């Protein structure tokens, strides 16, 4: 095998593995998945697990969370 064939094979395998986990969608609404007794979907095993990462958003300059009585909120950084 030549280096070009090996490289093509590695790229093909990498693409196959990378796209193997694509296509998963939510089957429950947000309301069904929250609250004191949420509906949990059946366990689903896959070669590459689906991970949904949310991008962080900071507070605006004027907004702060509401602290409990007797506590205050200050900026950490």
URQUI-V996403 format. One record per residue. N is the residue number from 1. SS is DSSP state (@ for helix, = for strand, . for the rest). PHI is phi in whole degrees, -180 to 180 (* if undefined). D_FIRST is the distance of its C-alpha to the first C-alpha in Angstrom with 2 decimals. Layout:
N&SS&PHI&D_FIRST + N&SS&PHI&D_FIRST
//
This chain:
1&.&*&0.00 + 2&.&-90&3.74 + 3&@&-61&6.66 + 4&@&-64&8.13 + 5&@&-66&6.21 + 6&@&-65&6.78 + 7&@&-61&10.15 + 8&@&-63&10.98 + 9&@&-65&10.51 + 10&@&-65&12.65 + 11&@&-64&15.11 + 12&@&-62&15.48 + 13&@&-64&16.23 + 14&@&-61&18.54 + 15&@&-64&20.38 + 16&@&-63&20.88 + 17&@&-68&22.35 + 18&@&-64&24.36 + 19&@&-94&25.99 + 20&@&-65&26.56 + 21&.&-92&29.87 + 22&.&-76&31.20 + 23&.&104&34.16 + 24&.&-76&36.62 + 25&.&-130&40.20 + 26&.&-71&43.56 + 27&.&-110&45.62 + 28&.&-121&48.82 + 29&.&-80&51.13 + 30&.&-63&52.00 + 31&.&-63&55.46 + 32&.&-70&54.12 + 33&.&-95&51.95 + 34&.&-125&54.71 + 35&.&103&58.18 + 36&.&-70&59.70 + 37&.&-136&57.97 + 38&.&-71&54.68 + 39&.&-82&52.78 + 40&.&-104&49.44 + 41&.&-69&46.54 + 42&.&-64&45.02 + 43&.&-63&42.24 + 44&.&-128&38.82 + 45&.&-95&35.68 + 46&.&-148&32.26 + 47&.&-63&28.88 + 48&.&-120&29.56 + 49&.&-70&33.33 + 50&.&-83&35.10 + 51&.&-128&36.76 + 52&.&-102&39.23 + 53&.&-107&40.06 + 54&.&-93&43.25 + 55&.&-78&43.73 + 56&.&-75&46.78 + 57&.&-128&49.85 + 58&.&-82&52.65 + 59&.&-73&56.36 + 60&.&-73&58.21 + 61&.&-61&60.71 + 62&.&-90&63.69 + 63&.&-90&62.18 + 64&.&-142&62.37 + 65&.&-71&62.11 + 66&.&-86&65.43 + 67&.&-79&66.24 + 68&.&-71&68.33 + 69&.&-58&72.04 + 70&.&88&72.75 + 71&.&-114&69.23 + 72&.&-127&67.87 + 73&.&-117&64.51 + 74&.&-131&63.37 + 75&.&-73&60.24 + 76&.&-87&57.92 + 77&.&-135&55.97
//
